[in-house]
Amino acid sequence: MSSVANPNFETGQKGSGCFGEEKSVTRLATRRFVPISSRMTDHKPIRTSKAALRFRRLLERIERAIPKPLLGLWAGLRTPGAALIRLPIALFLVVGGVLSFLPVLGIWMLPLGLLLLALDVPILRGPLADTVIRVRRLWRWWQIKRNRR
């Protein structure tokens, strides 16, 4: 690798800055310039599926809607080390959502449990994100229809 193409690189002379001002370009002669593109060729590009991107956007949207006092709890549950805590909570919420006809338990527990479960089970991410999109569209349609009356 060669050093930067600037002729003033090793001499310590003044060079022009990006807005025309003078700046010193004194640097060590051993310092090398490696373009970012050549540094990144060692790694294969990470491909994420459309479902994974939808799920990530869904999580970001949910995080924006969570009240500030509960945001720390949510962030703690999302960390990779919290899987041992997250799985039992998710299973409890799913079972509680299925048993929503009982007092205290509610249907709200089912989507929350599935969301927590999808953090650890990648196969659930796509169908869950698609279902949330469909329900959101149905909700908007229903509200527009209701407001027209």
Disulfide bonds with the S-S distance in Angstrom:
none
